[in-house]
Amino acid sequence: MSTEIDSNIILRVAAKGDGVTADGRHVAFSAPLDRLNDEGGLIKGPHHVEPPCQHFKNCGGCSLQHLDAESYAQFVTDRIVYALEGQGLSAGTLHPPQISKPKSRIRASLRGAMMGKNFKLGFSGAGSHRIVDLKQCEIMRPELFAVIEPLRIFLQSVARRKHDMNIEMSLADQGVDLCINNYEPESLEERVALADFAKENGFARLSVDNGFGPETQWEPEPVTVTLGGVAVSLPHNSFLQPTHEGKDALVSAMLETVGNSKFVADLFAGLGTFAFALGDNRKVYAAEGSRDAIGALQMAANLSKRQIFTEHRDLFRRPLSPDELNRFGAVILDPPRAGARDQVAQIAQSEVPKICYISCNPASFARDAKQLCDAGYKLDAVWPVGQFLWSTHVELVSSFSLK
């Protein structure tokens, strides 16, 4: 009996979102078990679904809405597994992926500009600089999407032709925090109109930035985000996990990894997502390169009487040394997409018994994991997390221990 695989069948989805046939051909917007016909057209299989958004294929916000839940979850897991295999590694335990639900994203970056007589506001087009004028969005929280139409109308009244604006939106404890970049009110009347617009739409904060840093125009009360039960001041341009359920999945895996360690280091700590989640019955050292973020973390720690000791420290230029690291029962690190090569090199020379590495880039994570494993650490477990639903961005939590 022949076991030859049909070369026209899509077997998996590659890292950039294209389906891949048995003979290595890449096919855009295809799903596992789709099939190419003799003319090169696509015959949809059981994992190919109707995309829920009218902007799919045009909008750069989502590229995988044509996958069903099963194949998208498999894609999230495969991204991590293949990256580790490329380094000759595998996890002792690979947990099922945690996928965020539709309409759960609490932050978004949009572009806006006058196009003819109309102001367009939305995400960049797929593979282009076009602006997709959003009329629907299946990933944003409803509170964020509700802002788009009134914002589009307001910005049309103040926009200048061929002058792009970038809009950053986040959902804080008090509501929508919005910053309009590449725009500045030109008169007192415009500033009053901007404040009135913010008040009418119930914004938590509205700011503008014309290249010299954000300038708050409206903030009726201090804007905060709650992390581990603690209200933390939200500086402009702060990093937040994209969904609440995704953040909870990361925190849960981190707590399982850290276990009962009493003195924990939180590196690349940001505003304290993981530091505050560790509770008030252990000591935490938190290091972060952003002065605003570490200042907000320290203030919240003081007010909540948490045992968190902070340091403003650039861990790329000045990573913790093995002697500094050996004080801790566990180390948490959540670096940017580039990973933490230099800090991992120092950890690899240390005797820290537990490491929790959180990553938003499977490739840089696998590179750093290889360095740890070569130094005598064991990759005990990986938790895949899909916070960026229907995109190719994948996150994970990993657990390492000394052999």
Steps between C-alpha positions, in 0.01 A plus 500: 500500500641837400552757776596781263354835608306704243733788416203732444371471859573784746664331798570787739518878538851650495631772733395789274148363452519325161379145463769251394449200271677166532748604230578834667284746308365795699139602440356819650168483691486121499425266790612146589334238276412757233600368158635661184321398181670447165461869410658617828168601657416418859247237602404581857528225758340437841723749686428791263228731638330819388692798645279699742627846396418688180853646490681164496779476240505879463574586863841427647355443847409133444639245255360168623123550536446225243627236746261317730572496875672161488747586225573847642580346841726250323672787317574674833651180642694417182667842494666416831568132433672566166710783647620268777564214256717737298725522807483127570271551800164380625299574813447236766132598509322692226176640637191564287496854353299773669328705228341839570141547385374736227441862603736475797794721395548790743750698293529598135712721274318669212587735216292791377525743207292711263438312178319728256208649689486226763707420806598132514577334831607141552780247470756499220412283204657157471849545355442866415478852642132535411262580782206260533212718616365281780128429501535174693757341731482153650804531727457831689305531819165672425603796718790572263309442179222734617753785499591466132201662332481811724879531477487477120242781487696721740837451330349577159421849635863567602708288260732643237534331162783250451573512873477157660406463864571200718255419776585284802208364702501301824228397741587618850308461827319830435423439132671571168846660509566658160804679355500671159851513355615746233234751599494810715210743555585828325285733711330532834169424328639169368625406847160574652331300223736208565421502873127524427528206262678293769236588759208421270641157421598415856873454441721417796776708342562672168849611399674638193861459387651709223847349536603640838327248724137449603316803636186426703194697389238325714532282813225552757663255741837319502500212252591158638509131411441231761775238521486226760228689684708820515412821313812613312535842338503469118775716344463602136609234247522227765499135396193300596420137427252506208217309670393443859454125452839472331662684789328263743634199307855637514471576871358157581786320323753732667363423846518127431863536390612717791331273754570591862820698436519777759744738326428554130658721233269652238716617208357728229228557759305775320217631718508188717264251336692210654650674804158589642355160409754339736298633795609660824655203680834497318775739402536609138783683325373678187731641232381703200663731245208741464525770766128582484396135536729420792396823671132403473579150627692636799227748595232231485716260702551763769129585521399132514782417745627221274854374557617602154846651460546682169797603290506713187743286299568439132534123494636504145796716598530385861354155557496352848818304573508140626583622852197730498278228355600233751311685774167401348295183525346574158549745214224627272591671175267646240723672241401677176484312170878501459534274804757533777823352366738683736287452811448133417877459465534618861216277620668205327804554725288526815348246737143634499283189554189619309459719193174621350562641152202678341539579131313661211739360238548122471820542293690717750364288786630179341843661453512602867358165614784323318752704696334407829473131414864487389591641843320223687141619525205281406200634307227351715188651348363743245157669501406641154285815522314653204412854611519644148205306363512422125848649463836327469625647830539233767593522868609240752600433856780254569636329810868408546672325789858397571560134421 
